[in-house]
Amino acid sequence: MFRVYSVGAAHPLYYYVGKGFCRRTMKETKTSLKYSPRVETRLAQADLKRLDDNAKLAGQTRAEYARQALLWYLDNQEKLTLDDREAEVAQAIRYATDQQIKATKNGVDRICKMLARQGVALGTLFELSWMALPDDENARKAFEAASNTAKQKMRRHVERDEAEIADRNAKVVTGQ
């Protein structure tokens, strides 16, 4: 068993001066220890050895090292709690993002399937139109020319749409 001494009512390393608090010097802290109430705790032998080893590395007594550790914990307890809350919020955001991505992928799959069905329907119309043409060579050439013109127009529309989407995505990424 070892003893840790509390060093003041408000905060052991600060004292009140006029309108605010000032940090105590190590000498002021040590002198205030003489009149402070005592705090005791028990540690397992392995933990006590760890405490002694760390105190020795820091060049402090067991009590000084334990006091600093306790004060650090008290000073940082709120931050530790907030870090836990932030981790929970980050996990919730990741889950929501994953669900949004999953829904987007499902929507894209659905659109692709609808486009594939439309392609089959257009292919069927193309074949029916081709089969209905007379055996005239001029009619077949006119049909192929109309088909090529339609393909070129569609290609230009797709390229324009892709360029617009790329511009919008670039603005999102760069924050413009």
C-alpha positions in Angstrom: 0.0 0.0 0.0 1.1 3.6 -0.7 -0.3 7.0 0.1 -1.1 9.8 -2.3 -1.6 13.3 -0.8 -4.2 15.7 -2.2 -2.8 19.2 -2.6 -5.7 21.6 -2.3 -9.5 22.1 -2.5 -9.9 23.8 -5.8 -6.9 22.6 -7.9 -3.6 21.6 -6.5 -1.5 23.3 -9.2 -3.4 26.7 -9.3 -4.2 29.3 -6.7 -6.6 32.2 -6.8 -5.2 35.7 -7.3 -7.6 38.7 -7.7 -9.6 38.0 -10.9 -8.1 34.7 -11.9 -6.0 31.6 -11.1 -2.2 31.4 -11.4 -0.2 28.2 -11.7 1.7 27.2 -8.6 5.4 26.6 -8.7 6.7 23.2 -7.7 8.0 24.8 -4.4 4.5 26.2 -3.6 2.9 22.8 -4.4 5.3 21.0 -2.2 4.8 23.4 0.7 1.0 23.1 0.3 1.3 19.3 0.6 2.3 19.6 4.3 -1.3 20.7 5.2 -3.3 18.6 2.7 -5.6 15.7 3.5 -4.3 12.2 2.5 -5.7 9.9 -0.1 -4.9 6.2 0.1 -5.3 3.3 -2.3 -4.2 -0.3 -2.8 -2.4 -1.7 -5.8 -1.5 -5.2 -7.0 2.1 -6.1 -6.6 2.7 -6.0 -10.4 1.0 -2.5 -10.6 3.1 -1.2 -7.7 6.3 -2.4 -9.4 5.2 -0.6 -12.6 4.5 2.5 -10.6 7.9 2.3 -8.9 9.7 1.7 -12.3 8.0 4.6 -14.0 8.6 7.0 -11.0 12.3 6.0 -11.0 12.5 6.7 -14.8 10.9 10.1 -14.2 13.2 10.8 -11.3 10.4 11.2 -8.8 9.1 9.6 -5.7 6.3 7.1 -5.9 3.9 9.6 -4.3 4.9 12.5 -6.6 4.5 10.3 -9.7 1.1 9.0 -8.5 0.0 12.5 -7.7 0.9 13.7 -11.1 -0.9 10.8 -12.8 -4.0 11.4 -10.7 -4.0 15.1 -11.5 -3.5 14.4 -15.2 -6.4 12.0 -15.2 -8.7 14.5 -13.4 -7.7 17.3 -15.8 -8.2 15.1 -18.9 -11.2 13.1 -17.8 -13.6 15.4 -19.7 -11.5 15.1 -22.9 -11.4 11.3 -22.6 -15.2 11.2 -22.3 -15.5 13.5 -25.3 -13.1 11.3 -27.3 -15.4 8.3 -26.6 -18.4 10.3 -27.7 -16.7 11.4 -30.9 -15.7 7.8 -31.7 -19.4 6.8 -31.4 -20.5 9.7 -33.6 -17.8 8.8 -36.2 -19.0 5.2 -36.2 -22.6 6.3 -36.7 -21.5 8.6 -39.6 -19.5 5.7 -41.2 -22.6 3.4 -40.9 -24.9 6.1 -42.5 -22.3 6.7 -45.2 -22.1 3.0 -45.9 -25.9 2.8 -46.1 -26.0 5.8 -48.5 -23.3 4.2 -50.7 -25.2 0.9 -50.7 -28.5 2.7 -51.7 -26.6 4.5 -54.5 -25.1 1.3 -55.9 -28.5 -0.3 -55.8 -29.9 2.7 -57.8 -27.1 2.5 -60.3 -27.7 -1.2 -60.8 -31.4 -0.6 -61.3 -30.7 2.2 -63.9 -28.2 0.0 -65.7 -30.7 -2.9 -65.9 -33.4 -0.5 -67.3 -30.9 0.8 -69.9 -30.1 -2.8 -70.9 -33.8 -3.5 -71.4 -34.1 -0.4 -73.5 -31.1 -1.5 -75.6 -32.8 -4.8 -76.3 -36.0 -3.1 -77.3 -34.1 -0.7 -79.6 -32.2 -3.6 -81.1 -35.4 -5.4 -81.8 -36.9 -2.3 -83.5 -33.6 -2.0 -85.6 -33.9 -5.6 -86.7 -37.6 -5.3 -87.5 -36.9 -2.2 -89.6 -34.0 -3.8 -91.4 -36.0 -6.9 -92.2 -38.9 -4.7 -93.5 -36.7 -2.9 -96.0 -37.2 -3.8 -99.7 -34.3 -5.6 -101.4 -33.3 -2.3 -102.9 -29.6 -1.3 -102.3 -30.5 2.4 -102.0 -33.0 1.7 -99.1 -30.4 -0.3 -97.2 -27.8 2.5 -97.7 -30.3 5.1 -96.5 -31.1 3.0 -93.4 -27.4 2.5 -92.6 -26.8 6.2 -93.0 -29.7 7.1 -90.7 -28.4 4.5 -88.2 -24.9 6.0 -88.3 -26.2 9.5 -87.9 -28.3 8.5 -84.8 -25.2 6.7 -83.3 -23.1 9.8 -83.8 -25.7 12.1 -82.2 -26.0 9.7 -79.2 -22.2 9.6 -78.9 -22.0 13.4 -78.8 -24.8 13.6 -76.2 -23.1 11.0 -74.0 -19.7 12.8 -74.3 -21.3 16.1 -73.4 -23.1 14.6 -70.4 -19.9 12.9 -69.2 -18.0 16.2 -69.4 -20.8 18.0 -67.4 -20.7 15.2 -64.7 -16.9 15.4 -64.6 -17.0 19.2 -64.1 -19.6 18.9 -61.3 -17.6 16.2 -59.6 -14.4 18.3 -59.8 -16.3 21.2 -58.2 -17.4 18.9 -55.4 -13.9 17.6 -54.8 -12.3 21.0 -54.9 -15.0 22.6 -52.9 -15.9 25.3 -55.5 
